[in-house]
């Protein structure tokens, strides 16, 4: 798609929705290794900036996990030609030394992207689904789900942000 289609998206489409997320955020971080009570919880602070004239969001965040400082970064975009969301994510706790690339199903209006990661032992890859919801201008909810090689999905991380 050309510049004209992007300008329409920036004015009132998907890219305008992404731009609503820009700002400073603070909220509750929770981590589960298995269903039940969270194994970890802390305060997480985040900054989301619009880059490249509205084409990409940059989410930088910090908090604590396992008593250690944690920081991460994610690029989030909507590919107009492919009609899907895309992201690249790295974190000092969750991704080790790799980048996780995730995409949504083409045409799906939800900001829900699927990536995968190795188990570190040579076994089958696990899925990782990231869902982002912004019910109003001052609330942003991020949920990440582990998906076992056999398809079972379980909540792994939840961040409930409020605009600061």
N, C-alpha and C positions, 0 to 999 in steps of 0.2 A: 504494500500500500504506500501511497505517496504522502506528501506533506499535507495535502488537503484532508485526507482521512484522519491523519494524526491530529490536526487542528480541531476537527469535529470531536474526536475522542477527548481531547484536552478541555474542550469547552463544556461538555456535559456528559461524556461517556465514561468508559472504564478508567481512563487516565485521570479524569476529574475525581472519580471515586478514590483512586490511589492517593491523590494529592491531599485529600481530607485527612490522611493519616500523619501528615507532616507536623512535627512539633516535639515538645519535650514531654516525656511520660515517666510515670513511676507507678509501681504496683507490686502485687504478690506473685512470686514465683513458687511453683510447687512441682516436685519431681516424684514419679512413681516408678519403682522397679517391678512391682506386681500390684494387682488390684487391692484396694483397701486404703489404709491411711498413707498419706505421702511419706516417702523416706526423707525428703528434704523440703525445706521451705525457707524463703528469705525474701528480702526486698530486692526488686530489680528496677534499675533505672535505664531508660532508653531514649535515644534521640533518633528521629526519623526525618531525613532530608530528601527533598525532591532534587534530582540531578538531571542533567542533559535536557534542559528545557521541558521537563515534565515526563520524560520517557522512562525514568527509573527511580525507584526509591532506595535509599540507603538506610538500613536500620542498624544502629550501633547500640550495644547494651552492655551492662555490667551488673554483677551481683555476687553471690557466694553460693558454692555448692560443695558439700563435704567439708565444710570449714575452710575452704580455699577460695581465693578470689576467682571469679569466672568472668570472661568477656567474650563477646561474639559480634559478628557482623553478617548481615544478609543483604543481598541485592534482590529486589523484587521488581518485575516488569510484566507488562502485558504485551504479547507479541500479536500485533494486529493481523498480520497475514495468516498466522497459524490459529488465531482466535483462542489463545490460551495464555494462562499465567506461567511465568518461569521465575525460578530463583536459584541463587547460588549462596550457600551458607557455610560458615566456618565458625568454630567456637573452641575456646581453650579447654572445655570439658567434654562436649558431646561428639565432636568430629575428629578429634586427634589432630593429625597433620593433613587431613584431606579436606576437600571441598565437597559438599553434597549438592548435586544439581537436582532440581525437582521441577515438574511440569504438571499442569492441570489437564483435564480432558478437554480437547477442543470444543468450544461452544458452551462449556459449563460456566454459568455466570458466577458461581461461588468461587471465592478465593481459597481454593483447596488444592494443594499440589502434592504430588507423590514423588518420592525419591527412594533410594535404597542404600544399604551399607553392608559391608562384609562383617561376618561374625568374628573375624580375627583368628579363626581356627580351621579355615579351609572349607567350612560348611556352606550351605546355601545362603544367599543374600536375604536380608530382612528388609521389609518395606518401612518407610517413614513418611507419614502423611502430616502435612502442616496445614491447618485451617485457620484463617484470620477473619474475624468478624468485627465490624464497627457499628454497633447498634445506634450510637449517637456520636456527635462531634467530640465528646469528652471521655469516651469509653472505647477501649480497644482490647479485644480478647484474642489471645493466640493459644491454640491447642495443637499439640503434637502427639501423634499416635504411633506406637510400634505395631508393625504388622508381621507376624511370624511367617516363616516360609510356607506354612499350610493355610495362611489366610486369616488367622485370628487377629483382631485388632484390639489394642488396649491403650487407654490414655497413658501417656508417659510424662508429658510436661504441660503445664497450664500457666499462662501469664495473664493476669487481669490488670491491665493498665488503666490509669486515670491521667488525664492531661494535667500537667503542672503549669 
